[in-house]
Amino acid sequence: MTTNSHLETRDTPDLGDAAVVHRHLLGAPGPDAPVVRRQVGARIEAADGSTWLDAASAGFGPGHPVVTGRLVEQAGRVALSSRILVSRPLAEAVTALHQLCPDPLTVSYLCNSGAEALDSALKLAKGTHRARRLVAGFAGAEHGTLVHGLSLTHGFPLLPDQPLRPVAVPRDRPDELVERIRDDVAAVVVAPAAPGHRLADLSPEWWRRLRAACDRSGTLLVLDERLTGPARLGTDLAVSQLPVLPDALVLGETLGADAVPVGCLVTSRATYDRVYARRNPSLHGSTFGANPLSSAAVAAVLRVAADDRLAERQRDVAGLARSRLAELVGTGAVTDVGADGALIWLRAASPAAARELVTELARERVLVRPPDGDVVAVLPPLTAAPDDAAELIDRVAAAGDRLATTWPDGQREVRR
């Protein structure tokens, strides 16, 4: 996942292949960053004997025996090959994706990351509407680290001549986004839920009006499920909880089991053929995308998600988080708590309070991402063992409790 960019191999002879978590990820300076020797699910074993819990990766979770075994097996056969050649792992992956996604989303394009998959969706939109130069979305929403995703996040183009220029609307004014969907917009990109934003914040009626606006203008509706799918919200995909279907669905690195890079664009045959039908397949390709190793990971992850009932387990995590963390609200630095499945977050009284909460979490041996303003995300792996998930929530509650006496009471805002 994105957080892996914060891990590196320290060039020190006695550490071997251990990884070191950057100090800025912990929010506290000094030599206390753990040297990671091994991780299974959410549990991280450090070289000093301490045990950390991962709430930063938001991925599938390392070390699952079924997925690891499948990857070792595939690596012993062939890991990379030309995508012009059809491989059995690729056939298995696209079949699994077809079973995961609702009709008519039946055409899958595998690539190397969720950000690349989002760019592929926007390339599809640009091919559909060659004269249009705009892509719309919510300002501040995280859509990856490539040019168009970052431009949507920041609300302005990063390059003077990029193919699609962003139209970014504040998240707290969603009706304005619907109103802005006109015949000059090639695509609108929406993440159904994110840290600080509940799935229920966007009403079913809002989704219906957005879909209707896209249908009138021909604008492609792109659903960014890099974080929410599969299983994280307690269902296979967030789209299954929405009253409409998108034109394109984007999935991310969770499909790679925290072992291999992968992303995926899923769309309908009609939408795909409008741009790529009967054309040279190299018109849209990827050097290493859809390789046998990453394809094997996708098929194995989706099989385990079903066999291990991972969506149900995320619902259990949400219940723990709501019952245990709600008591923090209004007692100190925490003003709100959200839990859509295992997409958990805490809103602090201020960005400074959020940074202090991250520091307290590090003292509890919990790894989280740096705060986004006043929001601290808690995103354990999907395969976190139930006992580890419960311990993680307890550690988060303990970190919040320690701040209760140092920050003034916040306004209580608990929403289930």
C-alpha positions as CSV (number, residue, x, y, z in Angstrom):
1,M,0.0,0.0,0.0
2,T,1.0,3.6,0.0
3,T,2.6,3.3,3.4
4,N,5.2,1.0,2.0
5,S,7.0,4.0,0.7
6,H,7.8,4.8,4.3
7,L,9.8,1.5,4.7
8,E,13.3,1.1,3.6
9,T,16.2,-1.3,4.1
10,R,18.8,0.3,6.4
11,D,22.3,-0.1,5.1
12,T,23.8,-1.6,8.3
13,P,25.5,-5.0,8.3
14,D,23.9,-6.3,11.5
15,L,20.3,-5.6,10.3
16,G,20.3,-7.9,7.3
17,D,17.1,-7.5,5.3
18,A,15.2,-5.8,8.1
19,A,13.1,-2.8,7.4
20,V,13.1,0.4,9.4
21,V,10.0,2.6,9.8
22,H,10.8,6.2,9.1
23,R,10.6,8.5,12.1
24,H,8.1,10.8,10.4
25,L,5.6,8.0,10.1
26,L,5.6,7.7,13.9
27,G,5.4,11.4,14.5
28,A,8.2,11.2,17.1
29,P,11.9,11.7,16.6
30,G,14.7,9.6,18.1
31,P,16.0,6.1,17.8
32,D,12.8,4.4,18.8
33,A,11.5,3.5,15.3
34,P,11.2,-0.3,15.1
35,V,13.4,-2.5,13.0
36,V,10.8,-4.8,11.5
37,R,11.9,-8.4,11.4
38,R,8.6,-10.1,10.4
39,Q,4.9,-9.2,9.9
40,V,1.9,-11.5,9.7
41,G,-1.5,-9.8,9.4
42,A,-1.4,-6.8,11.6
43,R,1.3,-8.1,14.0
44,I,4.8,-6.7,13.5
45,E,7.7,-8.3,15.3
46,A,10.6,-5.9,15.9
47,A,14.2,-6.7,16.4
48,D,14.2,-5.4,20.0
49,G,11.5,-7.9,20.9
50,S,8.7,-5.4,20.9
51,T,5.4,-6.1,19.1
52,W,3.7,-3.4,17.0
53,L,0.3,-3.4,15.3
54,D,-0.1,-2.1,11.8
55,A,-2.9,0.4,11.3
56,A,-1.2,2.2,8.5
57,S,-1.0,-0.1,5.5
58,A,-4.7,-0.4,4.7
59,G,-3.9,-3.5,2.8
60,F,-4.7,-7.2,2.7
61,G,-2.0,-8.2,5.2
62,P,1.3,-10.0,4.8
63,G,1.9,-13.6,5.5
64,H,-1.4,-15.3,4.8
65,P,-0.4,-19.0,4.2
66,V,-2.7,-19.6,1.2
67,V,-1.7,-16.4,-0.7
68,T,2.0,-16.8,0.2
69,G,2.0,-20.4,-0.9
70,R,0.3,-19.5,-4.2
71,L,2.9,-16.7,-4.9
72,V,5.8,-18.9,-4.1
73,E,4.4,-21.6,-6.5
74,Q,3.9,-19.0,-9.3
75,A,7.3,-17.5,-8.8
76,G,8.8,-20.9,-9.3
77,R,7.1,-21.2,-12.7
78,V,7.1,-17.8,-14.3
79,A,6.8,-14.4,-12.7
80,L,6.9,-12.0,-15.6
81,S,5.9,-12.4,-19.3
82,S,4.6,-10.4,-22.1
83,R,0.9,-9.4,-21.6
84,I,0.3,-10.2,-25.3
85,L,0.5,-13.9,-24.2
86,V,-2.6,-15.1,-22.2
87,S,-1.6,-16.9,-19.0
88,R,-3.7,-19.1,-16.8
89,P,-3.1,-16.8,-13.7
90,L,-4.4,-13.9,-15.7
91,A,-7.5,-15.9,-16.8
92,E,-8.1,-16.8,-13.2
93,A,-7.7,-13.2,-12.0
94,V,-10.1,-11.7,-14.5
95,T,-12.6,-14.5,-13.8
96,A,-12.4,-13.7,-10.1
97,L,-12.8,-10.0,-10.7
98,H,-15.9,-10.7,-12.9
99,Q,-17.4,-12.6,-10.0
100,L,-16.6,-9.8,-7.6
101,C,-17.9,-6.8,-9.6
102,P,-21.6,-6.3,-10.5
103,D,-22.8,-6.5,-14.1
104,P,-22.2,-4.9,-16.5
105,L,-18.7,-4.3,-15.1
106,T,-17.1,-7.3,-16.8
107,V,-13.9,-6.0,-18.5
108,S,-10.8,-5.9,-16.3
109,Y,-7.5,-4.2,-17.0
110,L,-4.7,-5.1,-14.6
111,C,-1.8,-2.8,-14.1
112,N,0.9,-2.0,-11.4
113,S,-0.9,0.3,-8.9
114,G,-4.2,1.9,-8.0
115,A,-2.9,5.2,-9.2
116,E,-2.1,3.7,-12.6
117,A,-5.6,2.1,-12.7
118,L,-7.1,5.6,-12.0
119,D,-5.1,7.1,-14.8
120,S,-6.3,4.2,-17.1
121,A,-9.9,5.2,-16.2
122,L,-9.2,8.8,-17.1
123,K,-7.6,7.7,-20.3
124,L,-10.8,5.8,-21.1
125,A,-12.8,9.0,-20.4
126,K,-10.5,11.1,-22.6
127,G,-10.8,8.6,-25.4
128,T,-14.6,8.7,-25.0
129,H,-14.7,12.5,-25.2
130,R,-11.6,13.7,-27.0
131,A,-12.7,17.3,-27.0
132,R,-13.4,17.5,-23.3
133,R,-10.6,18.9,-21.0
134,L,-12.1,18.6,-17.5
135,V,-12.3,16.0,-14.8
136,A,-14.4,16.7,-11.6
137,G,-14.2,15.5,-8.1
138,F,-14.0,16.5,-4.4
139,A,-11.2,18.8,-3.3
140,G,-8.8,17.2,-0.9
141,A,-9.8,13.6,-1.7
142,E,-6.9,11.3,-2.1
143,H,-6.7,9.8,-5.6
144,G,-3.1,8.6,-5.8
145,T,0.2,10.1,-6.7
146,L,0.1,10.5,-10.5
147,V,-0.6,13.8,-12.2
148,H,-4.4,13.6,-12.6
149,G,-5.0,12.2,-9.2
150,L,-2.8,14.7,-7.4
151,S,-4.4,17.5,-9.5
152,L,-7.8,16.5,-8.2
153,T,-6.6,16.4,-4.7
154,H,-5.0,19.9,-4.8
155,G,-7.7,21.4,-7.1
156,F,-5.3,22.8,-9.7
157,P,-3.4,21.3,-12.7
158,L,0.2,20.3,-11.9
159,L,1.2,20.6,-15.5
160,P,0.3,23.4,-17.9
161,D,-0.8,21.0,-20.7
162,Q,-2.1,18.0,-18.9
163,P,-4.9,16.3,-20.8
164,L,-7.6,16.8,-18.2
165,R,-7.8,19.8,-15.9
166,P,-9.4,19.4,-12.4
167,V,-12.7,20.9,-11.3
168,A,-12.5,20.3,-7.5
169,V,-15.6,21.0,-5.3
170,P,-15.5,21.1,-1.5
171,R,-16.7,17.8,0.0
172,D,-19.2,19.6,2.3
173,R,-21.0,21.0,-0.8
174,P,-21.7,17.8,-2.8
175,D,-24.7,19.3,-4.6
176,E,-22.3,21.6,-6.3
177,L,-20.5,18.7,-7.8
178,V,-23.7,17.3,-9.3
179,E,-24.5,20.8,-10.7
180,R,-21.0,21.0,-12.3
181,I,-21.5,17.8,-14.4
182,R,-22.1,19.2,-17.9
183,D,-21.0,18.3,-21.4
184,D,-17.5,19.8,-20.9
185,V,-16.6,17.2,-18.2
186,A,-15.0,13.9,-19.4
187,A,-15.2,12.1,-16.0
188,V,-16.1,12.6,-12.4
189,V,-14.1,10.7,-9.8
190,V,-15.6,9.9,-6.4
191,A,-14.3,7.8,-3.5
192,P,-17.4,6.4,-1.7
193,A,-15.8,6.7,1.8
194,A,-12.5,7.9,3.2
195,P,-10.9,8.8,6.5
196,G,-13.0,11.7,7.8
197,H,-15.9,10.9,5.5
198,R,-18.5,8.2,6.1
199,L,-20.1,6.2,3.4
200,A,-23.5,7.5,4.6
201,D,-22.4,11.2,4.2
202,L,-23.4,10.9,0.5
203,S,-27.1,10.0,0.5
204,P,-28.7,7.5,-2.0
205,E,-30.6,10.3,-3.5
206,W,-27.4,12.3,-4.1
207,W,-25.9,9.2,-5.9
208,R,-29.0,9.0,-8.1
209,R,-28.8,12.6,-9.0
210,L,-25.1,12.3,-9.8
211,R,-25.8,9.2,-12.0
212,A,-28.5,11.1,-13.8
213,A,-26.3,14.1,-14.4
214,C,-23.6,11.8,-15.9
215,D,-26.2,10.1,-18.1
216,R,-27.4,13.4,-19.5
217,S,-23.9,14.7,-20.3
218,G,-22.2,11.5,-21.2
219,T,-19.7,12.1,-18.4
220,L,-18.0,8.9,-17.1
221,L,-18.7,8.1,-13.4
222,V,-15.5,6.7,-12.0
223,L,-15.7,5.1,-8.5
224,D,-12.4,5.1,-6.7
225,E,-12.4,1.9,-4.5
226,R,-8.6,1.7,-4.0
227,L,-9.1,2.0,-0.3
228,T,-12.6,0.5,0.2
229,G,-12.4,-2.6,-1.9
230,P,-12.4,-5.5,-1.5
231,A,-14.1,-6.2,1.8
232,R,-12.9,-3.2,3.9
233,L,-16.3,-1.7,4.4
234,G,-17.9,-4.9,5.4
235,T,-19.2,-5.9,2.0
236,D,-17.3,-7.1,-1.1
237,L,-17.3,-3.6,-2.6
238,A,-18.7,-0.3,-1.6
239,V,-20.6,-0.2,-4.9
240,S,-22.8,-2.9,-3.5
241,Q,-24.1,-0.4,-1.0
242,L,-24.9,2.3,-3.5
243,P,-28.1,2.7,-5.5
244,V,-26.2,3.2,-8.8
245,L,-23.4,1.7,-10.8
246,P,-20.4,3.5,-12.1
247,D,-19.0,3.4,-15.6
248,A,-15.6,2.5,-14.3
249,L,-14.4,1.0,-11.0
250,V,-10.8,1.4,-9.7
251,L,-9.2,-1.1,-7.3
252,G,-5.8,-0.9,-5.8
253,E,-2.9,-2.5,-4.0
254,T,-5.0,-4.6,-1.6
255,L,-5.3,-7.0,-4.5
256,G,-1.5,-7.6,-4.4
257,A,-1.6,-9.0,-0.8
258,D,1.2,-6.5,0.3
259,A,3.5,-8.7,-1.7
260,V,3.4,-7.6,-5.4
261,P,2.3,-4.3,-7.0
262,V,-1.0,-4.4,-8.7
263,G,-4.0,-2.2,-9.5
264,C,-7.1,-2.8,-11.6
265,L,-9.6,-0.9,-13.7
266,V,-13.0,-2.6,-14.3
267,T,-15.5,-1.3,-16.8
268,S,-18.3,-2.4,-19.0
269,R,-17.9,-3.9,-22.5
270,A,-19.8,-1.1,-24.0
271,T,-17.7,1.6,-22.4
272,Y,-14.4,-0.2,-23.2
273,D,-15.4,-0.9,-26.9
274,R,-16.3,2.7,-27.4
275,V,-12.6,3.5,-27.2
276,Y,-10.6,0.3,-27.8
277,A,-12.7,-2.1,-29.9
278,R,-10.9,-3.7,-32.8
279,R,-7.8,-1.7,-32.2
280,N,-4.2,-2.7,-31.7
281,P,-4.0,-3.9,-28.0
282,S,-0.8,-2.0,-27.6
283,L,-2.8,1.2,-27.8
284,H,-3.2,0.8,-24.1
285,G,-0.7,-1.4,-22.4
286,S,1.7,-1.9,-19.5
287,T,5.2,-3.3,-19.5
288,F,4.7,-5.4,-16.4
289,G,1.0,-5.1,-15.7
290,A,-1.1,-8.3,-15.7
291,N,2.1,-10.4,-15.2
292,P,1.5,-14.0,-14.0
293,L,2.8,-13.3,-10.5
294,S,0.5,-10.3,-9.8
295,S,-2.4,-12.1,-11.5
296,A,-1.9,-15.0,-9.2
297,A,-2.0,-12.6,-6.2
298,V,-5.3,-11.1,-7.4
299,A,-7.0,-14.5,-7.8
300,A,-5.6,-15.8,-4.4
301,V,-6.6,-12.6,-2.5
302,L,-10.2,-12.7,-3.8
303,R,-10.5,-16.4,-3.1
304,V,-9.3,-15.9,0.5
305,A,-11.6,-12.9,0.9
306,A,-14.5,-15.2,0.2
307,D,-13.3,-18.3,2.0
308,D,-12.2,-16.5,5.2
309,R,-15.3,-14.2,5.1
310,L,-13.1,-11.1,5.4
311,A,-16.0,-8.7,4.8
312,E,-17.8,-10.2,7.8
313,R,-14.6,-9.8,9.9
314,Q,-14.4,-6.1,9.0
315,R,-18.0,-5.6,10.2
316,D,-16.8,-7.2,13.6
317,V,-13.9,-4.7,13.7
318,A,-16.3,-1.8,13.1
319,G,-18.5,-2.9,16.0
320,L,-15.4,-3.0,18.3
321,A,-14.3,0.4,17.2
322,R,-17.7,2.0,17.6
323,S,-18.2,0.6,21.1
324,R,-14.7,1.1,22.4
325,L,-13.7,4.5,20.8
326,A,-17.0,6.3,21.0
327,E,-16.3,7.0,24.7
328,L,-13.3,9.1,23.6
329,V,-15.5,11.6,21.9
330,G,-15.9,14.9,23.8
331,T,-13.5,13.9,26.6
332,G,-10.3,15.3,25.2
333,A,-8.5,15.6,21.9
334,V,-11.0,13.5,20.0
335,T,-14.2,15.1,18.7
336,D,-15.6,12.4,16.3
337,V,-15.1,8.8,15.5
338,G,-16.0,7.0,12.3
339,A,-16.0,3.2,11.4
340,D,-17.2,1.9,8.1
341,G,-16.0,-1.6,8.4
342,A,-12.3,-1.4,9.1
343,L,-12.1,2.1,7.6
344,I,-11.7,3.7,11.0
345,W,-10.8,7.3,11.8
346,L,-10.7,9.8,14.6
347,R,-11.2,13.5,14.2
348,A,-9.1,15.5,16.6
349,A,-9.8,18.9,18.1
350,S,-7.1,20.5,15.9
351,P,-4.2,19.4,13.6
352,A,-1.9,19.8,16.6
353,A,-4.0,17.4,18.6
354,A,-4.0,14.9,15.7
355,R,-0.2,15.0,15.6
356,E,-0.1,14.4,19.4
357,L,-2.5,11.5,19.0
358,V,-0.2,9.9,16.4
359,T,2.7,10.3,18.9
360,E,0.7,8.6,21.6
361,L,-0.2,5.8,19.2
362,A,3.5,5.3,18.5
363,R,4.0,4.9,22.3
364,E,1.3,2.3,22.2
365,R,3.3,0.5,19.5
366,V,0.6,1.3,16.8
367,L,1.7,2.4,13.4
368,V,-0.5,4.9,11.6
369,R,-0.2,7.2,8.7
370,P,0.7,10.9,9.3
371,P,-2.6,12.8,10.1
372,D,-4.5,14.5,7.3
373,G,-5.2,17.8,9.0
374,D,-7.2,16.9,12.1
375,V,-8.0,13.3,11.0
376,V,-6.1,10.2,12.1
377,A,-6.8,7.1,10.1
378,V,-6.7,3.6,11.7
379,L,-6.5,1.1,8.8
380,P,-5.6,-2.4,9.8
381,P,-5.0,-5.1,7.3
382,L,-8.0,-7.1,6.2
383,T,-6.4,-10.3,7.5
384,A,-5.7,-9.0,11.0
385,A,-6.4,-11.8,13.5
386,P,-9.5,-11.0,15.6
387,D,-7.5,-10.9,18.8
388,D,-5.0,-8.5,17.1
389,A,-7.8,-6.3,15.9
390,A,-9.3,-6.2,19.4
391,E,-5.9,-5.4,20.9
392,L,-5.3,-2.7,18.3
393,I,-8.6,-1.0,19.2
394,D,-7.7,-1.2,22.9
395,R,-4.3,0.5,22.2
396,V,-6.0,3.3,20.2
397,A,-8.4,3.8,23.1
398,A,-5.5,3.9,25.6
399,A,-3.7,6.5,23.5
400,G,-6.8,8.6,23.3
401,D,-7.4,8.3,27.0
402,R,-4.0,9.7,27.8
403,L,-4.9,12.9,25.9
404,A,-8.1,13.4,27.9
405,T,-6.5,15.5,30.6
406,T,-4.4,17.6,28.3
407,W,-7.0,19.0,25.9
408,P,-10.2,20.9,26.6
409,D,-13.5,19.1,26.2
410,G,-14.6,18.8,22.6
411,Q,-18.1,19.0,21.3
412,R,-19.6,15.5,21.4
413,E,-20.4,14.2,17.9
414,V,-20.9,10.5,17.8
415,R,-22.6,9.2,14.7
416,R,-23.1,5.5,14.1
